[in-house]
Structures are given as structure tokens and as C-alpha cells.
Amino acid sequence: MSVPLDPELAAIVAAMREAGAPAPFSGTPAQARERMRSAILAARTRTPLPEVGAIEDGIAVHDGQRVPVRVYRPVAASAASATVVFFHGGGFVLGSVELMDDIARKLCRDLDAVVVSVDYRLAPEHPFPAAHDDALAATLWAIRNVAALGGDRERIAVAGESAGANLAASTALLLRDRGETLAAQLLIVPGVDLARDTQKLDAARGDFPMLSPADLRDISRLYLGERAALAGTFPPSPMHAADVRGLPPAAVAVAGHDPLCEEGTRYAARLIAAGVPVRLLRFDDMFHPFFGFFEASASARRANDDICHAFRSWLQQHAGPAET
């Protein structure tokens, strides 16, 4: 029997449906972005932001690419701080470092790490491989500048939510192929297979709050554009990478009321089969974007806290036994 959606999150879903909220990617990209911006900024006025030591906007420059970033430093920053390169969610179409400021702040505080939040280019104005190129360039910049950012070359990691988790997983694969080493990767509700069978998801379960199979079709269409035939290859889909051996330890978080739940679980299983240390965290009462709802739901806050705790342990240990 499936676990019911957390009551506080269910109340949010009910209120949105009562108000006739449109699908996330409906209308023009500009309209969709404005809806997200208005909703997030309105919610932000009700609660204080997590406190960090310092915030600085900058440009990550690597091999001719220039990618805007926002760097968060913990209150007790030191020369041994870990550095986490973070990629926000939004289906490669929505979101920004400003809108995910609260998430990045909490990661910085709870991981006690420098967080480099990446403002990668968005589709459809910048289709694949723009976001993937920006993610790799920003991470290589962080690696080359780790002394100025956090100090400890052995404790550089990538993290991402949803489409951002795709970018984190993809970057980990591409860096491995370049001979670069990361301490860990954090994949929150990862969308790692753009060739996923959304019709099967529709048939299996008709109601996924906050992210539907139809939304997933919109994401693939908007990001891949004329390169839709590449959906079943890597990049853009880490699930279809030829070999996932030798990747950094991973914390993978999935939500029970999310069409990407089984996709994330399968990717975690593939990593485990390849000998990659994995901690799979499953939150059956959560919906897809729960990670950013830590001020709206006590259960979402506990889930966020659990994820941060698990990932911080990877940053501290670098490795450990696989868990399923």
C-alpha cells in the first residue's frame, strides 16, 4: 500500500488545485518563470533565510566559457572546508541561483561547506548541451580555484536537484573520464533518463502532484529541441552511460509521490552494481520538489535534514559501505 502524501504538502497541493494553478511549463517560458518567481518570493517573505557566513556573486571562467555563480561560505569557514558545486532544479527551463537561494544557504549551513551555486543557461533559448557544458565548466573552475574557495582539494563534490541532479551526475561522469576525482555526489530526485517512458508512468499512476508525466515530456521537448534523438544517450542521460564504474560515492534521494522515483532508484541500483558506494534515501510521503519546502512542512524539513546529514558524512569519509 502506498504511503499518503504528507498532510502539510497535501494541503499545498489542494490549495493550488483550488486556485486553478496551471502546469509548471504551460504558456511561454517567460510566463512559466514568472509564475515560479512570484510563488517563491511570496513564500520567502514568511520565513527567515538560513544564515551563512558570506555570499559573493562571481563568474566561473574555464576554457573560454563564462558561467555566473554565487558562492556561499559557512559561518566557520576554514582552509579545510569542503566545496560543493550545486545545480538547481527546474527542468532545464526554470529556476536560478536567486530563486534557489534558500536551498543553497541551507546546504552551506548544514554541510558546513562552501557552496558554489551555478546559474547555468536555460532552455529553450539555450538547448542541450548548454546546461551540461556550463555545469562542467563551472565545476572545473571550482576544482582549479579550490584554494580560494574552500581549500581542500580532496573534498570537492557536486550536488543537484531534479534536472540539476542530472547535471551533477553528468558532471561526475565527465570528470571521471578526464581523470578528475570528486569526493562525493548528491542526487536529489534525479531525472537521469530523458528517454523515459512517460506513457508507462501515465498508465501506472495518473496523479503525481507538482510534476506529472506530461511535465516530463515538456522538459525533454524544451531542452533537447531538435536533438530529441539523443535522449537515450549520454549525455544528456546518465542512465545510458556505457560505464558507471569509478564514480564518487553518492547520496541519492527519491520521493514516493514523484514520477522520477523509480528512475532514481534504478540509477542508484546501477551505481551499487558497479561498486560505487551509495546511500539511497527514500521519502515515501514526499512529492517531487520537497527539498525546497523545508519551511512549509515539518516532514519535508526532516527529509532535507536527513539528506544533508547523509551527504555531509560522505564529505567527511569519502567512502563507505553501500546501502540499499
Secondary structure by P-SEA (a helix, b strand, c coil): ccccccaaaaaaaaaaaaacccccccccaaaaaaaaaaaaaaaaaacccccccbbbbbbbbcccbbbbbbbbbcccccccbbbbbccccccccccccccaaaaaaaaaaaacccccccccccccccccaaaaaaaaaaaaaaaaacccccccccccccccccaaaaaaaaaaaaaaaacccccbbbbccccccccccaaaaaaaccccccccaaaaaaaaaaacccccccccccccccccccccccccccbbbbbccccaaaaaaaaaaaaaaaccbbbbbbbccccccccccccccaaaaaaaaaaaaaaaaaaacccccccc
